[in-house]
């Protein structure tokens, strides 16, 4: 797993999310769908690493919804799929 600062999901909005140096959204699509199923079925959490102006950040949370451009977390928090660096569950 990539080294990234672990932050609470409630603090995501305190960071400016930017696109990853390389767009991994297509290759991570299957992992996102898997994390979504695990969250909806078993309430399992995923580790999501995304890019910010302060460097990579990681949250451990349940994914509520996935679209081509965003993943949605509890409370309507959105993370751009183009900012994703890694997904693990």
C-alpha positions as CSV (number, residue, x, y, z in Angstrom):
1,X,0.0,0.0,0.0
2,X,1.2,3.5,-0.9
3,X,2.4,5.7,2.0
4,X,-0.2,8.4,2.6
5,X,-1.4,10.3,5.7
6,X,-4.5,8.7,7.2
7,X,-7.3,11.2,7.8
8,X,-10.8,10.9,9.1
9,X,-13.4,11.0,6.4
10,X,-15.0,14.1,8.1
11,X,-11.8,16.0,7.2
12,X,-11.7,15.3,3.5
13,X,-13.5,18.6,2.8
14,X,-10.5,20.5,4.4
15,X,-8.3,19.4,1.6
16,X,-8.2,20.5,-2.1
17,X,-8.4,17.3,-4.1
18,X,-6.5,17.3,-7.4
19,X,-6.1,14.9,-10.2
20,X,-3.5,12.2,-9.8
21,X,-0.3,12.5,-11.9
22,X,-1.6,9.6,-14.0
23,X,-5.3,8.8,-14.3
24,X,-6.0,5.4,-12.7
25,X,-9.8,5.7,-12.7
26,X,-10.3,3.1,-15.5
27,X,-8.0,0.5,-14.0
28,X,-9.4,1.0,-10.5
29,X,-13.0,0.8,-11.7
30,X,-13.4,-2.9,-10.8
31,X,-11.9,-2.3,-7.3
32,X,-14.3,0.6,-6.8
33,X,-17.3,-1.6,-7.8
34,X,-16.0,-4.4,-5.4
35,X,-15.6,-1.9,-2.6
36,X,-19.1,-0.6,-3.2
37,X,-20.6,-4.1,-3.1
38,X,-18.7,-4.9,0.1
39,X,-19.9,-1.7,1.7
40,X,-23.5,-2.2,0.8
41,X,-23.7,-5.9,1.6
42,X,-21.3,-6.3,4.5
43,X,-20.7,-2.7,5.7
44,X,-17.0,-3.3,5.0
45,X,-14.7,-0.4,4.7
46,X,-12.2,0.3,1.9
47,X,-8.9,2.1,2.1
48,X,-9.0,4.9,-0.5
49,X,-5.8,6.9,-1.4
50,X,-6.3,10.1,-3.3
51,X,-4.2,13.1,-4.4
52,X,-4.5,16.5,-2.7
53,X,-2.4,19.7,-2.9
54,X,-1.0,18.6,0.5
55,X,0.1,15.2,-1.0
56,X,-1.6,11.8,-0.9
57,X,-4.2,11.2,1.8
58,X,-5.9,8.0,2.8
59,X,-9.3,7.4,4.3
60,X,-10.8,4.2,5.6
61,X,-14.5,4.3,5.0
62,X,-17.5,2.7,3.3
63,X,-18.2,3.7,-0.3
64,X,-21.9,4.6,-0.8
65,X,-22.0,5.2,-4.6
66,X,-19.7,5.2,-7.6
67,X,-20.2,7.2,-10.9
68,X,-17.7,7.6,-13.7
69,X,-16.4,10.8,-12.2
70,X,-16.9,10.5,-8.5
71,X,-17.2,8.2,-5.5
72,X,-19.6,9.2,-2.8
73,X,-19.1,8.6,0.9
74,X,-21.4,9.1,3.9
75,X,-22.6,12.6,4.3
76,X,-22.5,13.4,0.6
77,X,-18.7,13.7,0.5
78,X,-17.4,13.3,-3.1
79,X,-13.9,12.2,-4.2
80,X,-13.0,12.6,-7.9
81,X,-12.2,9.2,-9.5
82,X,-9.4,11.1,-11.4
83,X,-7.7,11.8,-8.1
84,X,-7.5,8.2,-7.0
85,X,-4.1,6.6,-6.5
86,X,-5.1,3.3,-4.9
87,X,-8.0,1.3,-3.5
88,X,-7.7,-1.6,-1.1
89,X,-10.2,-3.7,0.9
